[in-house]
Amino acid sequence: MSTTDCLFCRIVAGEIPATVLRETRTTLAFRDIDPKAPVHVLVIPKEHYADVATLAEGDPGLAAEVLATAAAVAEEEGLLGDGFRLLFNTGTYGGQEVFHVHAHLLGGAPLGPMLTSNLS
């Protein structure tokens, strides 16, 4: 996939609108259009990496900036007191749907167990 076909690269380029909460030189945080919690924010690096494993290997400093942006948004959204979940889906089995690395910042209510048992 080229970056011109990538949904999140197009959001970074301003071609697709998003409700941006925080932007740094290297990262972007915006509300998920199909929220799974009262607060559901996606945090991405502006540079295209397919998943968190390739980001961590290719640019550990940028991976740290994604985490720092997520922490700042969690604070701004008032999630530090009761807690939040930060989730990276990676690959098909991990449930990744958009192959541009992104962290899901979820909070604002009890989130329940991390996974339900669906192993056969």
Phi and psi in degrees as a GROMACS rama.xvg file:
@    title "Ramachandran Plot"
@    xaxis  label "Phi"
@    yaxis  label "Psi"
@TYPE xy
-84.2523  159.432  SER-2
-65.6554  -20.7076  THR-3
-72.8094  -18.3785  THR-4
-94.6439  -6.82781  ASP-5
-84.5906  123.543  CYS-6
-54.7964  -47.6425  LEU-7
-72.2871  -32.8213  PHE-8
-64.0663  -36.0099  CYS-9
-69.8284  -33.3193  ARG-10
-66.4759  -45.1211  ILE-11
-57.8486  -40.1752  VAL-12
-75.2533  -7.65164  ALA-13
83.2502  9.52211  GLY-14
-77.8448  -26.7213  GLU-15
-123.601  129.172  ILE-16
-70.6958  151.476  PRO-17
-150.712  154.381  ALA-18
-88.2042  94.0056  THR-19
-81.3268  129.729  VAL-20
-100.836  -32.1816  LEU-21
-154.92  137.575  ARG-22
-135.583  131.699  GLU-23
-116.781  -177.401  THR-24
-60.3599  -30.6235  ARG-25
-119.426  -9.54512  THR-26
-133.399  163.326  THR-27
-143.18  134.858  LEU-28
-124.089  128.706  ALA-29
-146.181  156.804  PHE-30
-68.6493  139.76  ARG-31
-71.7697  138.048  ASP-32
-78.697  -10.6136  ILE-33
-131.19  71.1186  ASP-34
-63.9195  142.026  PRO-35
-106.112  2.13704  LYS-36
-154.923  163.808  ALA-37
-53.4782  -37.3722  PRO-38
-115.152  119.674  VAL-39
-141.259  104.908  HIS-40
-120.58  139.408  VAL-41
-100.196  134.132  LEU-42
-120.644  122.625  VAL-43
-129.988  153.972  ILE-44
-79.0846  147.066  PRO-45
-68.0719  -32.5951  LYS-46
-76.7624  141.942  GLU-47
-79.1701  121.824  HIS-48
-132.21  138.958  TYR-49
-65.5992  -38.4761  ALA-50
-155.968  175.342  ASP-51
-66.0728  -31.0008  VAL-52
-65.9367  -43.9843  ALA-53
-70.9404  -32.0427  THR-54
-65.4826  -48.1191  LEU-55
-60.749  -38.838  ALA-56
-74.7359  -41.2351  GLU-57
-80.1947  -33.4974  GLY-58
-156.709  79.8305  ASP-59
-58.103  -31.9736  PRO-60
-64.9252  -39.8026  GLY-61
-67.9533  -37.0663  LEU-62
-59.3544  -41.9548  ALA-63
-63.7624  -36.8513  ALA-64
-66.4576  -36.3031  GLU-65
-61.269  -44.5226  VAL-66
-64.5249  -41.4226  LEU-67
-64.2089  -39.6625  ALA-68
-65.0467  -42.3263  THR-69
-60.5771  -42.7137  ALA-70
-64.5169  -40.3911  ALA-71
-65.2923  -41.4599  ALA-72
-67.2923  -40.4861  VAL-73
-57.684  -42.4182  ALA-74
-65.1927  -47.218  GLU-75
-61.8334  -32.0625  GLU-76
-86.798  1.71028  GLU-77
74.3651  30.1457  GLY-78
-95.8337  -8.19251  LEU-79
-66.5891  -35.4985  LEU-80
-65.2711  -50.1571  GLY-81
-94.4476  -14.3353  ASP-82
101.685  172.171  GLY-83
-158.794  171.765  PHE-84
-120.25  137.56  ARG-85
-119.529  119.638  LEU-86
-130.103  130.98  LEU-87
-113.193  115.968  PHE-88
-86.5714  131.812  ASN-89
-131.927  120.458  THR-90
77.34  173.557  GLY-91
-61.9002  -48.1628  THR-92
-65.4163  -28.0171  TYR-93
-81.3759  -4.10233  GLY-94
86.7545  14.9019  GLY-95
-69.026  129.241  GLN-96
-109.941  -34.391  GLU-97
-110.813  121.067  VAL-98
-91.6863  56.5512  PHE-99
-134.147  119.239  HIS-100
-49.3935  135.597  VAL-101
-153.994  141.812  HIS-102
-99.4689  135.371  ALA-103
-93.1432  118.424  HIS-104
-98.8759  114.012  LEU-105
-122.625  137.619  LEU-106
-179.254  -168.059  GLY-107
95.921  -4.52328  GLY-108
-166.028  162.011  ALA-109
-58.8157  132.67  PRO-110
-97.4505  -8.89905  LEU-111
78.9064  -169.113  GLY-112
-66.6402  155.331  PRO-113
-63.2879  -44.8517  MET-114
-138.96  149.605  LEU-115
-94.8963  147.149  THR-116
-72.345  114.791  SER-117
-132.167  23.0824  ASN-118
-82.0177  136.503  LEU-119
